[in-house]
Amino acid sequence: MAIDIGGTKIAGALVHPDGTMTATTRRPTPRAVDAEGVMAAVAEVVADLSASPLWASAVRCGIGSAGPVDTSRGTVSPVNIGAWRDFPVQERIAAELAARGAALPTVLAGDGVAMTAAEHWLGAARGYANALCMVVSTGVGGGLILNNRLHPGPTGNAGHIGHISVAFDGAPCVCGSRGCVESIASGTAIARWALDQGWTPQAGYCPDGSDAPGAARDATAAGVAAAAAQGDPIALAAFDRAGRALAAAIAAAATLVETDIAVIGGGVAAAGDILFGPIRSHLAQYATLSFVQELQVVPATLGTHAGLIGAAAAATMLLAPSAASEPPSSQSPYWQSPSSESASSESESAKSAPAAAPTA
C-alpha cells in the first residue's frame, strides 16, 4: 500500500509486485484548514483503498510526504502544508489502517527519498548499485542508493542535495545557509534570476495560449525554458547557471560516495536538453577524478507515478522482512511477495518490464 502526500494532492494506491497500481485514489490537499482537516483528507484516501477486495492482502504501507520530514519520530512539517508542523503522520495513518482491519507495518519517507526508491526499482536508476536521484522543481531535493540499498539516514534526509553550498559567497538561502544549490537551480531561482537580469516573458509563452496584449505571461522556469529554446541569451544564461550549480553538486556527491549515475526529475527537468546540456557540459569541469569521470546524468522516467511507486518501494526496502512476514529475495534488494495478488486492485502499469519488487 502506498500513500503520497503533497501540497496539491493526497494520493493512494495498492501496489503489485510488478509495479502495477490498483484502487488508485486521490483527494486535493485541503487549504485554509487545521491539521485535522488535512488528516481528514488522508483518512478519506485510506477509506477508498479499504473498499478494494484486495485490501486484506496488503502487507505493508509506505508513506511518502513533502518535507521536511523526521522519520525517526514519524513526523512531517511540509513547507507547502502550513497546517502540519511536527505532525505525527506515520502514527495517525497506522491508526487509520488498524481501524479498518489492516494493522500493517508502516514507513515514512520524504518525497526525494521516495522518488529515489521508485527510480531504482523501475526507472532510470534501475540496475545501478550506487545512484543519486534528484527532484528539481520549486525546490531541490534528492536521495541516495548505496550498494543497492536506499540510504535515508537517521532522520530520512540523507541525499538532500539542494542544500549543499556551491557558492560560498552566494545569496542567502531560505534554509539559512548561503549559495545552496536550491537557491540557484530551483525553478523559482531560475525564474527570479532571469527576471533580475532583465528577461521579459514574450508573446507565445502565455499559459492560456493567448498572445493578446495584456495577456498573462509565464514568468516561471517553464517560461524561461521556452525562451531559452528560442535562443534568448538571458534565458540560456539562467539555465547555464543552474546547470553549473547542479553539476558541481552532483560531482561532489559522486566524489564522496562513488555514485555511478545521477537521475534528475521534477518540473524543471521537463526542460530537457535546455537543462541537461549545461549540466553535462559543466560536469566535465568538476568530475575530474578517475573514479567519477564516467558518471552519467539522465532524466527520471516515472513522472507522476514516482510518488506512489516510491512510497511502496521505500516500504519494501526499509522494513525488515520479518515486519511483513516475507523472505528476502536473492534476486533483488526488494522483496518478492509469495503472491502477485497480495497488494492491489484498476490496473495501471508504471513500466513495461519491471523488476521483481515490492508488494505494498
Summary of the structure (lengths in Angstrom):
residues: 360
radius of gyration: 20.6
end to end distance: 3.9
largest distance: 64.5
contacts: 1369
relative contact order: 0.18
helix: 37%
strand: 18%
